[in-house]
């Protein structure tokens, strides 16, 4: 492709001010990620407001599933908007995605709760999350390509490092808003109406972001392609219908993006769920701790992007994947000790176990809310421990045995539903739960983390360590993806693997991990999801991912 601008019409292919490009692209994307992350930050509240027709554990998992639904459709948004971006242009595409995102988020703030309109509430909520996911599917590719196509050779990692900060800046902005409301409003007001304010405020951010994006011109690389008639007329067929390019798409997915996704979520969003639901830290404190760690680690996105311009993208990203495989269990164990030392001590001093035959134990998840988990003694025991967030292990017993909960040296036998029914069973279950709760308290298990016992410094240090791994895989990623694919199909080619990785593999991590914890009883069980995928990425990436940092992206 010709790269000279003198033979082209005035203004075509000429670069804009680089600071304007980075600032405008990044700020616009910050606001979109603010919208997207609000839901995750308020998952517990949304569970109570829109999924109150099911038991507590199922309600929270359903709320996480609705959060994940926005990720599930991101690859489809990548296909739709990636094609538009390769044919029509980068700028127009991310204006459309921004408008869809902002309006969908604003609508969540107006949506009536389950108590007001019944089943229609979660259905509408899910539809809005799907629209948000489609919009995000077109956003990242546009912003990453736009900045990279403005960056000079040798600085693409540094320039795109700024766009990599946007997801975390959006999360910080959302976290600050939520923390501010939680601390300034009493709990009842926040649960009643205060949680809606961050969603409603998104309309203001939408208007600001649209104004910022309208100041930009089209990417110079795209302008030159269009002026020479070199744009693709069928970018999806060209990107995914030819093995030469599809092979690179698959390597990018499994050798880079999949690991980046789970490491990113394990370092930034899963710790929030873990602190609240597992370590029992109150929501305001958990949000503050996570936001503080994110603020500290944000400059590292740019640092790793800059370093990848010097030594390559691949060494940095693969190092993070290998470290994650070995570091997650000790880091999350240390996180529990720092955030809730009483719980950590109780787990060590008086471990909890369920003694039952496996055939009598159900998977503790019911998506339609019809299972009360009280038809077997094992289900009664597991249901209580699951909703209480208690770490336990399973001990097999002879078939037909009545399940019991062991707390240290004490054993509490669960009610046998075969012997009681109706109100008698309900009373027996309630009495059993009271006995278990008393035994847990006596063994030192706290109902909530004591704010005075939380070692905030240690928690933030651990969160920063987890976050640093996330910055190592994410900082160089945009430059790597842009450099992997030819300009004429770049938007489509990089968007799909990015959003399959972050939408499906990473986006479902909180849901799958929490379900694994509920099903097995181990509060660390969900970490296997991230560890296995990070390990796969390390192997595929080391063996097959090409180094790209010296490539010419005009081709």
RODO-2510 file (C-alpha; in nm, 4 decimals, decimal comma):
residues 555
     n   res          X          Y          Z
     1     x     0,0000     0,0000     0,0000
     2     x     0,1235     0,3487    -0,0798
     3     x     0,2081     0,5431     0,2309
     4     x     0,2915     0,8847     0,0883
     5     x     0,0313     1,1501     0,1527
     6     x     0,1340     1,4018    -0,1098
     7     x    -0,0310     1,2106    -0,3941
     8     x    -0,3597     1,1950    -0,2010
     9     x    -0,6312     1,4572    -0,1518
    10     x    -0,5613     1,7269     0,1061
    11     x    -0,5874     1,6000     0,4632
    12     x    -0,6124     1,2331     0,3692
    13     x    -0,3646     1,0180     0,5601
    14     x    -0,2288     1,3046     0,7645
    15     x    -0,1945     1,2379     1,1350
    16     x    -0,3692     1,4345     1,4064
    17     x    -0,2074     1,5561     1,7237
    18     x    -0,1010     1,2363     1,9004
    19     x    -0,1954     1,3589     2,2479
    20     x    -0,5470     1,4431     2,1251
    21     x    -0,5813     1,0968     1,9726
    22     x    -0,4730     0,9186     2,2913
    23     x    -0,6742     1,1415     2,5246
    24     x    -0,9948     1,1414     2,3227
    25     x    -0,9863     0,7690     2,2461
    26     x    -0,8969     0,6744     2,6015
    27     x    -1,1486     0,8989     2,7777
    28     x    -1,4304     0,7791     2,5581
    29     x    -1,3433     0,4197     2,6351
    30     x    -1,3121     0,4916     3,0080
    31     x    -1,6754     0,5982     3,0121
    32     x    -1,7861     0,2838     2,8299
    33     x    -1,6039     0,0601     3,0771
    34     x    -1,7526     0,2618     3,3630
    35     x    -2,0927     0,1634     3,2293
    36     x    -1,9953    -0,1991     3,1854
    37     x    -1,8347    -0,2505     3,5272
    38     x    -2,1122    -0,0869     3,7286
    39     x    -2,3104    -0,4053     3,7070
    40     x    -2,0277    -0,6183     3,8436
    41     x    -1,9670    -0,3794     4,1328
    42     x    -2,3340    -0,3901     4,2299
    43     x    -2,3917    -0,7608     4,1670
    44     x    -2,5033    -0,8245     4,5267
    45     x    -2,7585    -0,5433     4,5153
    46     x    -2,8812    -0,6412     4,1706
    47     x    -2,9211    -0,9986     4,2923
    48     x    -3,1545    -0,8766     4,5670
    49     x    -3,3463    -0,6380     4,3400
    50     x    -3,3951    -0,8459     4,0262
    51     x    -3,3516    -1,2109     4,1332
    52     x    -3,5320    -1,2127     4,4662
    53     x    -3,7629    -1,4954     4,3559
    54     x    -3,4967    -1,7637     4,4167
    55     x    -3,2763    -1,8711     4,7075
    56     x    -2,9833    -1,6475     4,8005
    57     x    -2,7023    -1,8574     4,6521
    58     x    -2,8865    -1,9136     4,3251
    59     x    -2,9848    -1,5464     4,3105
    60     x    -2,6236    -1,4357     4,3321
    61     x    -2,5127    -1,6859     4,0686
    62     x    -2,7984    -1,5693     3,8416
    63     x    -2,6886    -1,2094     3,8933
    64     x    -2,3370    -1,3113     3,7913
    65     x    -2,4836    -1,4932     3,4905
    66     x    -2,6607    -1,1752     3,3857
    67     x    -2,3258    -0,9977     3,4247
    68     x    -2,1659    -1,2703     3,2138
    69     x    -2,4414    -1,2399     2,9506
    70     x    -2,2954    -0,9056     2,8528
    71     x    -1,9673    -1,0852     2,7914
    72     x    -2,1343    -1,3737     2,6096
    73     x    -2,2519    -1,1585     2,3182
    74     x    -1,9307    -0,9600     2,2832
    75     x    -1,7928    -1,1854     2,0053
    76     x    -2,1102    -1,1228     1,8053
    77     x    -2,0646    -0,7502     1,8556
    78     x    -1,7050    -0,7968     1,7410
    79     x    -1,8248    -0,9564     1,4169
    80     x    -2,0893    -0,6927     1,3481
    81     x    -1,8894    -0,3841     1,4388
    82     x    -1,5557    -0,5280     1,3270
    83     x    -1,6955    -0,5652     0,9753
    84     x    -1,8376    -0,2123     0,9857
    85     x    -1,5050    -0,0778     1,1132
    86     x    -1,3101    -0,2374     0,8277
    87     x    -1,5566    -0,1151     0,5634
    88     x    -1,6893     0,2194     0,6906
    89     x    -1,4128     0,3322     0,9246
    90     x    -1,2847     0,3223     1,2810
    91     x    -1,4286     0,6516     1,4046
    92     x    -1,7919     0,6119     1,2994
    93     x    -1,8056     0,2629     1,4437
    94     x    -1,7015     0,3517     1,7945
    95     x    -1,9432     0,6459     1,7992
    96     x    -2,2286     0,4002     1,7460
    97     x    -2,1004     0,1547     2,0077
    98     x    -2,0722     0,4338     2,2627
    99     x    -2,4305     0,5495     2,2112
   100     x    -2,5664     0,1950     2,2535
   101     x    -2,3642     0,1386     2,5679
   102     x    -2,4576     0,4666     2,7375
   103     x    -2,8307     0,4433     2,6701
   104     x    -2,8477     0,0800     2,7857
   105     x    -2,6740     0,1661     3,1126
   106     x    -2,9004     0,4651     3,1735
   107     x    -3,2046     0,2398     3,1262
   108     x    -3,0854     0,0035     3,4047
   109     x    -3,1169     0,2960     3,6460
   110     x    -3,4853     0,3313     3,5545
   111     x    -3,5745    -0,0395     3,5518
   112     x    -3,8390    -0,1498     3,8081
   113     x    -3,7394    -0,4309     4,0435
   114     x    -3,8638    -0,7906     4,0631
   115     x    -4,1028    -0,6930     4,3445
   116     x    -4,2623    -0,4328     4,1165
   117     x    -4,2997    -0,6089     3,7813
   118     x    -4,2062    -0,9707     3,8550
   119     x    -4,0242    -1,1859     3,6019
   120     x    -4,0211    -0,9032     3,3466
   121     x    -3,7530    -0,7256     3,5527
   122     x    -3,4722    -0,9823     3,5107
   123     x    -3,5734    -1,0382     3,1471
   124     x    -3,5417    -0,6673     3,0632
   125     x    -3,2209    -0,6476     3,2641
   126     x    -3,0776    -0,9344     3,0629
   127     x    -3,1771    -0,7626     2,7359
   128     x    -2,9987    -0,4446     2,8411
   129     x    -2,6888    -0,6416     2,9356
   130     x    -2,6924    -0,8040     2,5920
   131     x    -2,7014    -0,4620     2,4244
   132     x    -2,4099    -0,3487     2,6404
   133     x    -2,2136    -0,6572     2,5439
   134     x    -2,2747    -0,6038     2,1725
   135     x    -2,1523    -0,2455     2,2029
   136     x    -1,8364    -0,3381     2,3938
   137     x    -1,7723    -0,6000     2,1245
   138     x    -1,7086    -0,3186     1,8798
   139     x    -1,5395    -0,0743     2,1142
   140     x    -1,2055    -0,2267     2,2030
   141     x    -1,1029    -0,3127     1,8480
   142     x    -1,1858     0,0361     1,7272
   143     x    -0,9960     0,2154     2,0014
   144     x    -0,6915    -0,0145     1,9859
   145     x    -0,6644     0,0021     1,6077
   146     x    -0,7255     0,3763     1,6009
   147     x    -0,4452     0,4583     1,8449
   148     x    -0,1998     0,2036     1,7016
   149     x    -0,2513     0,3390     1,3502
   150     x    -0,1561     0,6843     1,4771
   151     x     0,1499     0,5675     1,6725
   152     x     0,5016     0,5972     1,5272
   153     x     0,7050     0,2806     1,4760
   154     x     0,8748     0,1719     1,7957
   155     x     0,6138     0,3333     2,0211
   156     x     0,2978     0,1329     1,9550
   157     x     0,3207    -0,0550     2,2850
   158     x     0,3666     0,2712     2,4746
   159     x     0,0804     0,4481     2,2944
   160     x    -0,1659     0,1592     2,3197
   161     x    -0,0673     0,1126     2,6821
   162     x    -0,2834     0,4161     2,7521
   163     x    -0,5893     0,2540     2,5948
   164     x    -0,5195    -0,0545     2,8073
   165     x    -0,5631     0,1572     3,1199
   166     x    -0,9163     0,2531     3,0237
   167     x    -1,0894    -0,0597     3,1524
   168     x    -0,9315    -0,0120     3,4936
   169     x    -0,9928     0,3627     3,4969
   170     x    -1,3561     0,2893     3,4191
   171     x    -1,3658     0,0403     3,7051
   172     x    -1,2037     0,2927     3,9394
   173     x    -1,4496     0,5635     3,8385
   174     x    -1,7401     0,3274     3,8969
   175     x    -1,5869     0,2051     4,2256
   176     x    -1,5388     0,5590     4,3548
   177     x    -1,8983     0,6463     4,2735
   178     x    -2,0298     0,3321     4,4436
   179     x    -1,8053     0,3717     4,7496
   180     x    -1,9052     0,7364     4,7816
   181     x    -2,2734     0,6483     4,7778
   182     x    -2,2317     0,3565     5,0196
   183     x    -2,0541     0,5803     5,2707
   184     x    -2,2743     0,8896     5,2309
   185     x    -2,6104     0,7087     5,2343
   186     x    -2,7395     0,4771     5,5028
   187     x    -2,7701     0,1135     5,3992
   188     x    -3,1485     0,1207     5,3542
   189     x    -3,1417     0,4278     5,1282
   190     x    -2,8620     0,2822     4,9184
   191     x    -3,0479    -0,0468     4,8718
   192     x    -3,3756     0,1347     4,8068
   193     x    -3,2724     0,3955     4,5483
   194     x    -2,9086     0,5015     4,5893
   195     x    -2,7730     0,2136     4,3770
   196     x    -2,9578     0,3585     4,0755
   197     x    -2,7657     0,6878     4,0740
   198     x    -2,4424     0,5584     3,9104
   199     x    -2,6484     0,4143     3,6248
   200     x    -2,8455     0,7360     3,5768
   201     x    -2,5269     0,9440     3,5843
   202     x    -2,4037     0,7543     3,2794
   203     x    -2,6169     0,9773     3,0541
   204     x    -2,3913     1,2694     3,1480
   205     x    -2,0802     1,0663     3,0691
   206     x    -2,2342     0,9591     2,7394
   207     x    -2,2818     1,3177     2,6242
   208     x    -1,9265     1,4119     2,7269
   209     x    -1,7790     1,1052     2,5578
   210     x    -1,9682     1,1626     2,2327
   211     x    -1,8483     1,5223     2,2225
   212     x    -1,4892     1,4081     2,2765
   213     x    -1,5067     1,1429     2,0047
   214     x    -1,6590     1,3868     1,7552
   215     x    -1,3369     1,5928     1,7703
   216     x    -1,1411     1,3119     1,6029
   217     x    -1,0727     1,2425     1,2361
   218     x    -1,0504     0,9005     1,0777
   219     x    -0,7351     0,6907     1,1213
   220     x    -0,4621     0,7856     0,8656
   221     x    -0,4039     0,4196     0,7721
   222     x    -0,7731     0,3721     0,6951
   223     x    -0,7881     0,6994     0,5016
   224     x    -0,5003     0,5898     0,2814
   225     x    -0,6536     0,2473     0,2235
   226     x    -0,9852     0,4040     0,1274
   227     x    -0,8233     0,6616    -0,1020
   228     x    -0,6404     0,3820    -0,2869
   229     x    -0,9458     0,1530    -0,2945
   230     x    -0,7627    -0,1049    -0,0827
   231     x    -1,0268    -0,1655     0,1862
   232     x    -1,1784    -0,5114     0,2101
   233     x    -1,5265    -0,5635     0,0678
   234     x    -1,5777    -0,8856     0,2667
   235     x    -1,3601    -0,8578     0,5787
   236     x    -1,5260    -1,1428     0,7675
   237     x    -1,4790    -1,3921     0,4847
   238     x    -1,1251    -1,2724     0,4303
   239     x    -1,0429    -1,2798     0,8027
   240     x    -1,1991    -1,6108     0,9014
   241     x    -1,2576    -1,7959     0,5742
   242     x    -0,8886    -1,8284     0,4845
   243     x    -0,6710    -2,0621     0,6893
   244     x    -0,3675    -1,8337     0,6628
   245     x    -0,5422    -1,5672     0,8705
   246     x    -0,7701    -1,7959     1,0741
   247     x    -0,4635    -1,9783     1,2051
   248     x    -0,3286    -1,6500     1,3443
   249     x    -0,6695    -1,5752     1,4970
   250     x    -0,6620    -1,9075     1,6841
   251     x    -0,3034    -1,8564     1,8004
   252     x    -0,3935    -1,5073     1,9199
   253     x    -0,6906    -1,6471     2,1123
   254     x    -0,5279    -1,9433     2,2854
   255     x    -0,1703    -1,8156     2,2926
   256     x    -0,2394    -1,4642     2,4237
   257     x    -0,5948    -1,3456     2,4850
   258     x    -0,7306    -1,6414     2,6864
   259     x    -0,4554    -1,6116     2,9446
   260     x    -0,4808    -1,2333     2,9484
   261     x    -0,8548    -1,2598     3,0149
   262     x    -0,8409    -1,4920     3,3155
   263     x    -0,5341    -1,3223     3,4622
   264     x    -0,6978    -0,9839     3,4166
   265     x    -1,0198    -1,0938     3,5875
   266     x    -0,8279    -1,2768     3,8612
   267     x    -0,6385    -0,9575     3,9337
   268     x    -0,9137    -0,6989     3,9102
   269     x    -1,2746    -0,8152     3,9282
   270     x    -1,2745    -1,1613     4,0896
   271     x    -1,0978    -1,0261     4,4004
   272     x    -1,3986    -0,7997     4,4574
   273     x    -1,6394    -1,0941     4,4514
   274     x    -1,3953    -1,2959     4,6617
   275     x    -1,3616    -1,0293     4,9299
   276     x    -1,7374    -0,9737     4,9555
   277     x    -1,8820    -1,3243     4,9205
   278     x    -1,5994    -1,5420     5,0528
   279     x    -1,3953    -1,3289     5,2933
   280     x    -1,7154    -1,1499     5,4079
   281     x    -1,5709    -0,7992     5,3836
   282     x    -1,8424    -0,5345     5,3665
   283     x    -1,9111    -0,3947     5,0191
   284     x    -1,7856    -0,0409     5,0787
   285     x    -1,4532    -0,1589     5,2228
   286     x    -1,4047    -0,4198     4,9482
   287     x    -1,4704    -0,1595     4,6777
   288     x    -1,2278     0,0833     4,8423
   289     x    -0,9491    -0,1740     4,8715
   290     x    -0,9858    -0,2920     4,5119
   291     x    -1,0068     0,0643     4,3778
   292     x    -0,6945     0,1635     4,5723
   293     x    -0,4939    -0,1261     4,4327
   294     x    -0,6160    -0,0539     4,0810
   295     x    -0,5125     0,3102     4,1136
   296     x    -0,1627     0,2086     4,2219
   297     x    -0,1136    -0,0417     3,9382
   298     x    -0,2619     0,1593     3,6506
   299     x     0,0706     0,3165     3,5409
   300     x     0,2066    -0,0350     3,4908
   301     x    -0,0084    -0,0797     3,1789
   302     x     0,1869     0,1961     3,0104
   303     x     0,5176     0,0717     3,1567
   304     x     0,4758    -0,2821     3,0220
   305     x     0,3578    -0,1432     2,6891
   306     x     0,6697     0,0749     2,6750
   307     x     0,8960    -0,2136     2,7759
   308     x     0,7378    -0,4357     2,5101
   309     x     0,8570    -0,1818     2,2498
   310     x     1,2106    -0,2545     2,3697
   311     x     1,2209    -0,6300     2,4342
   312     x     0,9065    -0,7625     2,2637
   313     x     0,5462    -0,8370     2,3561
   314     x     0,5795    -1,2122     2,4016
   315     x     0,8375    -1,2406     2,6865
   316     x     0,6375    -1,0131     2,9156
   317     x     0,3021    -1,1791     2,8544
   318     x     0,4271    -1,5375     2,8803
   319     x     0,6163    -1,4613     3,2026
   320     x     0,2923    -1,3395     3,3619
   321     x     0,1075    -1,6553     3,2545
   322     x     0,3712    -1,8823     3,4083
   323     x     0,3828    -1,6853     3,7343
   324     x     0,0023    -1,6937     3,7629
   325     x    -0,0054    -2,0725     3,7468
   326     x     0,2090    -2,1004     4,0584
   327     x     0,1106    -1,7844     4,2488
   328     x    -0,2697    -1,7805     4,2639
   329     x    -0,3288    -2,0284     4,5464
   330     x    -0,0760    -1,8713     4,7862
   331     x    -0,1836    -1,5174     4,6971
   332     x    -0,5557    -1,5802     4,7504
   333     x    -0,4836    -1,7727     5,0691
   334     x    -0,2846    -1,4733     5,1924
   335     x    -0,5764    -1,2496     5,0889
   336     x    -0,8137    -1,4365     5,3231
   337     x    -0,5605    -1,4169     5,6084
   338     x    -0,5228    -1,0418     5,5631
   339     x    -0,8896    -0,9566     5,5013
   340     x    -1,0492    -1,1890     5,7566
   341     x    -0,7850    -1,3291     5,9942
   342     x    -1,0507    -1,4769     6,2226
   343     x    -1,1867    -1,6861     5,9362
   344     x    -0,8400    -1,7988     5,8313
   345     x    -0,7594    -1,8999     6,1889
   346     x    -1,0902    -2,0863     6,2248
   347     x    -1,0339    -2,2792     5,9015
   348     x    -0,6946    -2,3868     6,0322
   349     x    -0,8074    -2,4599     6,3871
   350     x    -1,1513    -2,6131     6,3291
   351     x    -1,1947    -2,7268     5,9679
   352     x    -1,5495    -2,7914     5,8505
   353     x    -1,6539    -3,1017     5,6592
   354     x    -1,9738    -3,2649     5,5382
   355     x    -1,9979    -3,6393     5,5928
   356     x    -2,2430    -3,7855     5,3412
   357     x    -2,2742    -4,0240     5,0494
   358     x    -2,2124    -3,8386     4,7248
   359     x    -2,5264    -3,9693     4,5534
   360     x    -2,7428    -3,7763     4,8005
   361     x    -2,5743    -3,4411     4,7364
   362     x    -2,7049    -3,2067     4,4645
   363     x    -2,5099    -2,9468     4,2710
   364     x    -2,5923    -2,6298     4,4677
   365     x    -2,7287    -2,4287     4,1771
   366     x    -3,0846    -2,3996     4,0500
   367     x    -3,1311    -2,1544     3,7587
   368     x    -3,5122    -2,1557     3,7763
   369     x    -3,5404    -2,1274     4,1510
   370     x    -3,7587    -2,4347     4,2065
   371     x    -3,5133    -2,6355     4,4149
   372     x    -3,5071    -2,5529     4,7842
   373     x    -3,2312    -2,8088     4,8466
   374     x    -3,4171    -2,9767     5,1317
   375     x    -3,5059    -3,3199     4,9922
   376     x    -3,1972    -3,4939     5,1349
   377     x    -2,9988    -3,4453     5,4526
   378     x    -2,6871    -3,3711     5,2447
   379     x    -2,8642    -3,0978     5,0496
   380     x    -2,9841    -2,9353     5,3712
   381     x    -2,6305    -2,9331     5,5101
   382     x    -2,4622    -2,8137     5,1912
   383     x    -2,7235    -2,5466     5,1231
   384     x    -2,6600    -2,3819     5,4579
   385     x    -2,2816    -2,3853     5,4244
   386     x    -2,2976    -2,2624     5,0632
   387     x    -2,5095    -1,9591     5,1434
   388     x    -2,2923    -1,8894     5,4488
   389     x    -1,9714    -1,8955     5,2417
   390     x    -1,8061    -2,1469     5,4736
   391     x    -1,5043    -2,3410     5,3479
   392     x    -1,5572    -2,7141     5,3861
   393     x    -1,4453    -3,0481     5,2488
   394     x    -1,6492    -3,3543     5,1597
   395     x    -1,6056    -3,6858     5,3387
   396     x    -1,7764    -3,9881     5,1869
   397     x    -2,0061    -4,1977     5,4045
   398     x    -2,1856    -4,5288     5,3436
   399     x    -2,4929    -4,5055     5,1233
   400     x    -2,8071    -4,4327     5,3216
   401     x    -2,6198    -4,2496     5,5967
   402     x    -2,7702    -3,9305     5,7347
   403     x    -2,5466    -3,6355     5,6489
   404     x    -2,3695    -3,4469     5,9232
   405     x    -2,1551    -3,1377     5,9510
   406     x    -1,8275    -3,1644     6,1419
   407     x    -1,6834    -2,8462     6,2877
   408     x    -1,3536    -2,9346     6,4454
   409     x    -1,4342    -3,2179     6,6864
   410     x    -1,8084    -3,1501     6,6975
   411     x    -2,0579    -3,3285     6,4713
   412     x    -2,4118    -3,2010     6,3997
   413     x    -2,6526    -3,4399     6,2268
   414     x    -2,8772    -3,2893     5,9599
   415     x    -3,2543    -3,3521     5,9574
   416     x    -3,3699    -3,6533     5,7564
   417     x    -3,6461    -3,5378     5,5153
   418     x    -3,7679    -3,8969     5,4926
   419     x    -3,8800    -3,8778     5,8556
   420     x    -4,0266    -3,5268     5,8694
   421     x    -4,2380    -3,3146     5,6383
   422     x    -4,4249    -2,9850     5,6155
   423     x    -4,3925    -2,7475     5,9068
   424     x    -4,2137    -3,0122     6,1101
   425     x    -3,9391    -3,0333     5,8485
   426     x    -3,9115    -2,6550     5,8250
   427     x    -3,8758    -2,6320     6,2010
   428     x    -3,6158    -2,9095     6,2025
   429     x    -3,4141    -2,7373     5,9273
   430     x    -3,4314    -2,4030     6,1092
   431     x    -3,3196    -2,5629     6,4361
   432     x    -3,0350    -2,7410     6,2556
   433     x    -2,9141    -2,4152     6,1018
   434     x    -2,9214    -2,2439     6,4416
   435     x    -2,7152    -2,5286     6,5914
   436     x    -2,4614    -2,5104     6,3069
   437     x    -2,4365    -2,1326     6,3342
   438     x    -2,3750    -2,1530     6,7073
   439     x    -2,1091    -2,4192     6,6541
   440     x    -1,9405    -2,2070     6,3887
   441     x    -1,9368    -1,9031     6,6161
   442     x    -1,8020    -2,1121     6,9019
   443     x    -1,5258    -2,2390     6,6711
   444     x    -1,4328    -1,8812     6,5825
   445     x    -1,5983    -1,8474     6,2409
   446     x    -1,7110    -1,4848     6,2021
   447     x    -2,0403    -1,3932     6,0343
   448     x    -1,8632    -1,0900     5,8837
   449     x    -1,5068    -0,9687     5,8643
   450     x    -1,4236    -0,7429     6,1584
   451     x    -1,3308    -0,4022     6,0076
   452     x    -1,0791    -0,3448     6,2872
   453     x    -0,9030    -0,6730     6,2102
   454     x    -0,8648    -0,6178     5,8344
   455     x    -0,4987    -0,5608     5,7512
   456     x    -0,5673    -0,3069     5,4783
   457     x    -0,2033    -0,2575     5,3877
   458     x    -0,1473    -0,6300     5,3333
   459     x    -0,4714    -0,6626     5,1369
   460     x    -0,3722    -0,3778     4,9057
   461     x    -0,0218    -0,5220     4,8578
   462     x    -0,1680    -0,8608     4,7629
   463     x    -0,4204    -0,6986     4,5295
   464     x    -0,1368    -0,5006     4,3697
   465     x     0,0568    -0,8232     4,3121
   466     x    -0,2467    -0,9792     4,1447
   467     x    -0,3034    -0,6595     3,9482
   468     x     0,0586    -0,6453     3,8327
   469     x     0,0180    -0,9823     3,6626
   470     x    -0,2888    -0,8420     3,4899
   471     x    -0,0980    -0,5388     3,3647
   472     x     0,1823    -0,7596     3,2298
   473     x    -0,0520    -0,9519     3,0008
   474     x    -0,2790    -0,6610     2,9135
   475     x    -0,0311    -0,3765     2,8665
   476     x     0,1347    -0,5136     2,5475
   477     x    -0,1790    -0,6876     2,4161
   478     x    -0,3314    -0,4174     2,1954
   479     x    -0,0061    -0,3572     2,0093
   480     x     0,0436    -0,7325     1,9665
   481     x    -0,3044    -0,7831     1,8195
   482     x    -0,2785    -0,4869     1,5838
   483     x     0,0591    -0,6087     1,4575
   484     x    -0,0621    -0,9651     1,4013
   485     x    -0,3151    -0,8773     1,1295
   486     x    -0,3136    -0,6879     0,7953
   487     x    -0,4676    -0,3408     0,7934
   488     x    -0,7550    -0,4205     0,5551
   489     x    -0,9070    -0,6801     0,7934
   490     x    -0,7467    -0,5684     1,1195
   491     x    -1,0588    -0,4474     1,3024
   492     x    -1,2468    -0,7740     1,2391
   493     x    -0,9495    -1,0055     1,2899
   494     x    -0,8389    -0,8774     1,6290
   495     x    -1,1857    -0,8037     1,7681
   496     x    -1,3132    -1,1603     1,7502
   497     x    -1,0341    -1,3393     1,9422
   498     x    -1,0179    -1,0540     2,1920
   499     x    -1,3877    -1,0769     2,2706
   500     x    -1,4073    -1,4553     2,2686
   501     x    -1,1226    -1,4513     2,5182
   502     x    -1,2516    -1,1678     2,7343
   503     x    -1,6211    -1,2252     2,6686
   504     x    -1,6486    -1,6007     2,7026
   505     x    -1,3330    -1,7294     2,8698
   506     x    -1,2741    -1,4351     3,1018
   507     x    -1,6278    -1,3003     3,1344
   508     x    -1,7669    -1,6251     3,2695
   509     x    -1,4890    -1,6650     3,5233
   510     x    -1,6725    -1,5044     3,8224
   511     x    -1,9856    -1,7088     3,7513
   512     x    -1,8093    -2,0411     3,6980
   513     x    -1,5660    -1,9860     3,9847
   514     x    -1,8380    -1,8971     4,2350
   515     x    -2,0474    -2,1951     4,1205
   516     x    -1,7433    -2,4212     4,1674
   517     x    -1,7009    -2,2865     4,5196
   518     x    -2,0703    -2,3436     4,5994
   519     x    -2,0610    -2,6962     4,4572
   520     x    -1,7391    -2,8200     4,6180
   521     x    -1,7202    -2,6190     4,9385
   522     x    -1,3598    -2,5090     4,8828
   523     x    -1,3336    -2,1311     4,8736
   524     x    -1,0277    -2,1650     4,6477
   525     x    -1,1766    -2,4128     4,3996
   526     x    -1,2675    -2,1426     4,1475
   527     x    -0,9002    -2,0520     4,1016
   528     x    -0,8447    -2,3714     3,9027
   529     x    -1,0381    -2,2129     3,6188
   530     x    -0,7814    -1,9348     3,5814
   531     x    -0,4800    -2,1555     3,6513
   532     x    -0,5623    -2,4132     3,3840
   533     x    -0,6335    -2,1519     3,1161
   534     x    -0,3243    -1,9465     3,2017
   535     x    -0,1211    -2,2666     3,1717
   536     x    -0,2675    -2,3459     2,8294
   537     x    -0,1883    -1,9944     2,7098
   538     x     0,1696    -2,0226     2,8351
   539     x     0,2240    -2,3445     2,6387
   540     x     0,0540    -2,2281     2,3168
   541     x     0,2044    -1,8819     2,3334
   542     x     0,5608    -1,9960     2,3953
   543     x     0,5431    -2,2527     2,1151
   544     x     0,3398    -2,0760     1,8453
   545     x     0,2851    -1,7033     1,9098
   546     x     0,5093    -1,4921     1,6835
   547     x     0,6953    -1,1860     1,8079
   548     x     0,5540    -0,8742     1,6406
   549     x     0,7046    -0,5610     1,7922
   550     x     0,9193    -0,4746     1,4870
   551     x     0,6476    -0,5267     1,2240
   552     x     0,5207    -0,2623     0,9807
   553     x     0,1448    -0,2219     1,0341
   554     x     0,0824    -0,0352     0,7067
   555     x     0,0841    -0,3629     0,5135
***
